[in-house]
Each structure stands twice: as C-alpha cells, then as structure tokens.
Amino acid sequence: MKVYFIGAGPGAADLITIRGAAILSRAQLVMYAGSLVSEEMLRHCRTNPLIVDTAKLNLQEQEEYYRLAKEKDWDVARLHSGDASIYGATAEQMHRLRGLGIDYEMVPGVPSFVSAAAALKAELTKPNISQTIILTRTSGRASPMPAKESLPLLAAHQATLCVFLSGGLLLEVVNELLLHYPADTPAALVQRASWPEERVHRGRLGELLNEIEPRSWLLTTMLLVGQVLDNSIVSESRLYAADYSHRFRKGTTNGRDGTRIKPE
C-alpha cells in the first residue's frame, strides 16, 4: 500500500492532473478537506471507496485512517488543494507515515497562485519588470510567520507578490505593503480561483480597500501585487526577436522592421 499526497488543483475538477485522477480512480481510501477541495473532485473516484472528509479531524484522527489502510493493504489518495507542497500541512503527515513504516508519494498539482494568474490573464514574470515571484502568507492562529519573513521585508524587493490566506487581514496586509510598494502599484484580489463562483477585483494598492467590502473577501482569497499586473506595460524579451539566435533557431534580419512574414 502507499499514500499519495495529490495536489487537487485550485478547485475546478478538470484541473487535477491526469496522474492524480488516475490514482484517485483506483484508491480504496480517499481523504480530502471538504472545506477546501470541491466534492466535484470525487467524481474521479472508483466505485464505493471509503471517503473521509478531514476538515473536522485532527492529525491523530487522520493517522488512525492511515493505520487502517495499512492493515487492509489499501492505497490512499490524500487530496490537498492546489499543490500539496505549498501550505499543505503535509510535512507532519509524512513524519507520521515514516513512523508507521508506510510508503508515500507526492503528486504535483496546479497551485492556486497559477490559477489566480490565469483568472487575471496575466504573466507574473515580465522581462525588465519583474523576474521574481514571492509566495507568502500572513501570520495566523495555526502558525506565525518567521520574523525574517515579515511582509515589509519581502515588499522591499517590489517583486511580484502573491499573498496566500490574506482575506481576513487585508487592512493590515495592504498597509504593510504600502511601506515599500508605491500606492499606484497594480493589485488584484482573486477569490476561489477556477471555481464557478470565482471573483476578481483589480485596482491599485493604495485604493484597494476603498473599492471593496473587505468582509466579503475573507475566505479563499489571494492578493497579488506588482507592476506585471498592468497589461498596458509591455516589455518584450529577446527570446522571439527575429535576430536572436539560439540552439533551435538561427537569427535573421527578416521582420526586424516590423514587416509581416508569411508562415512557410
């Protein structure tokens, strides 16, 4: 038997990977947090698996299901929203599994920040604007942020910033970011990315809180900040420049003056 930590993606049932869906279709035990993973994802399951919603279970209670699976020689599909390696609380589960002598594997998923970028139709890394993405979160009751990773310190880089789990502390988060980002920096809120009820709000960091009702953005909301979100700013890389040569293409002067070139 084996436990598979599967990144279920941001929400939409068709954004799970082919590998993840295949494992889900044969696992005898399926564990998922119903508060974060859509029940639509369960349509990929085999007929009559044991399905456990872990939203109300503590770690010890979840461990008992892993013990049960070991006794019955069952494969386990442990679904986590987004990608299980990012804010998935998987490390402590893996530690328990090692103690139980249970093999496990991680199956990558589509991270929620990628889905948020898709909702915004935005590239998060634009040449000469930002080539760095910072993924972070705010301190919460479950775990505080390390002192060296405070938002003001991260904001000082003025890179593309994606703040997870930020909906409940928007006032604090925005005020801390404004210590380093200019007030006119593009910003966006994406709630429940890829779900049918997905919501998006675009604005400028300094005006963001005046344009929304913060209480309506409390849950499953990501805040994205950075100049890359301004679609009017275009900075082309050299990769596709006509005169740029690389291993797979020899540069040419054709098209350098903007003349259209017909495909061969």
Secondary structure, DSSP 8 states (H G I E B T S, - for coil): --EEEEE-BSS-GGGS-HHHHHHHTT-SEEEE-TTTS-GGGGGGS-SS-EEEEGGG--HHHHHHHHHHHHHHT--EEEEESB-TTSS---HHHHHHHHHHT--EEEE----HHHHHHHHHT--S-BTTTB--EEEEE---SS----GGG-HHHHHTT--EEEEET-GGGHHHHHHHHTTTS-TT-EEEEEESTTSTT-EEEEEETTTHHHHS-GGGG-SSEEEEESGGG-TT-----STT-TT--BTTB---STTTTS------
